[in-house]
């Protein structure tokens, strides 16, 4: 997905790192996890400097 060209629906090589959250711990700490709905995380964009 990150290495797929934009013309093919990908991101086309980003110049900044992406993060995944399989354990949902980061979503929980940033307050975007809806625990009552089966642990669904709301979409969010966080710029960390």
N, C-alpha and C positions, 0 to 999 in steps of 0.2 A: 504494500500500500504506500509506504513512504518512498520506495524506490520506483514505483510505477509512474510513467509520464502523465502529466496532467491531461493530455488528449485522450488517455485511456482511463480516466477517472481517478488517478492517483494524486499524490501530493507533489511529485516531481522533484524530489531532493530538497529537503528543508535545510536551512543553515543554522538551526537550533535543535536541541534534543527534545524528544517527546518522552513522556513517562506513562507507564501502564500501572494499574493498581489492582492486581488480581486478588489481594487480600482485603480490599476495600478500606484499608486503614487510612490511607491518604484522603479518600473521599470523606470518611468519618471525621477526620481532624479538620478538614476545611469546611465542614458543615453542609455538604451537598449530598449526603447519603440519606435516603428515605428508608429507614430501617423497617417501618411498618408495612411497606409495600414489597417485602421480599428482598430488601437490600439493593434497591435500584438507586444509582447515582444520577443526580441531575447533571446536565452538561455544564461545564464551567471552563473558563479561561483564566488562568492565573499567571501573571508575569512576575517572575521572581528575579530580583536584581541582586 
